[in-house]
Amino acid sequence: GAVVSQHPSWVICKSGTSVKIECRSLDFQATTMFWYRQFPKQSLMLMATSNEGSKATYEQGVEKDKFLINHASLTLSTLTVTSAHPEDSSFYICSARPDGQLPQETQYFGPGTRLLVL
Amino acid sequence: DAKTTQPPSMDCAEGRAANLPCNHSTISGNEYVYWYRQIHSQGPQYIIHGLKNNETNEMASLIITEDRKSSTLILPHATLRDTAVYYCIVRVQFPNTGNQFYFGTGTSLTVIP
């Protein structure tokens, strides 16, 4: 149980194009999901909190117009990197928090999406 | 910001217990301690979590000090597949968005044959 998938697992795109990454909770519902970014040899950095039915909450320094988040249902959140540039190349990881777990609220992580912008 | 500090790296002989320490001296009374691990180029894998009491599951044991300012993750019989970066996380609670994880730098554990 508690499986989270991401699609695609890797993507290469040209500079200036937009890329959409999907995060799905496969066997549970998640009102709240999270998006992280990880550069080589660094730790995970929280980018934003995605909430079904409301706007995402972005961490300080993360551009909301560049990283568009849509939490369309209780099992799907998408991250769109708009007008991607080489410095956006990174490992993007999502996590989902199963509903009804209070107060423990374990997060389960997807396998990650590796983005390379040429 | 991460509320935990961990040693950057550790080695452990295969078959022996791996003890990974974590300091979280500013932890609040209702904050849980979580442990995850990340094998190269994969998403983090949940290991265990706890609040006050020691916890054990099929993967590991978690020992939390009485003052809750530190904890130790114990892998009882380390195997080569346990080589990974281990993250100790104290969950941060926000009124509007609920609980969030802030990852520290983690401990890179290498299990040696």
Chai-1 contact restraints between the chains, C-beta under 6 A:
chainA,res_idxA,chainB,res_idxB,connection_type,confidence,min_distance_angstrom,max_distance_angstrom,comment,restraint_id
A,S43,B,F103,contact,1.0,0.0,6.0,A-B,restraint_1
A,S43,B,T105,contact,1.0,0.0,6.0,A-B,restraint_2
A,L44,B,F103,contact,1.0,0.0,6.0,A-B,restraint_3
A,T49,B,T97,contact,1.0,0.0,6.0,A-B,restraint_4
A,T57,B,T97,contact,1.0,0.0,6.0,A-B,restraint_5
A,I93,B,G43,contact,1.0,0.0,6.0,A-B,restraint_6
A,E105,B,N99,contact,1.0,0.0,6.0,A-B,restraint_7
A,T106,B,Y46,contact,1.0,0.0,6.0,A-B,restraint_8
A,F109,B,G43,contact,1.0,0.0,6.0,A-B,restraint_9
A,F109,B,P44,contact,1.0,0.0,6.0,A-B,restraint_10
A,G110,B,G43,contact,1.0,0.0,6.0,A-B,restraint_11
A,P111,B,Q42,contact,1.0,0.0,6.0,A-B,restraint_12
A,P111,B,G43,contact,1.0,0.0,6.0,A-B,restraint_13
A,G112,B,G43,contact,1.0,0.0,6.0,A-B,restraint_14
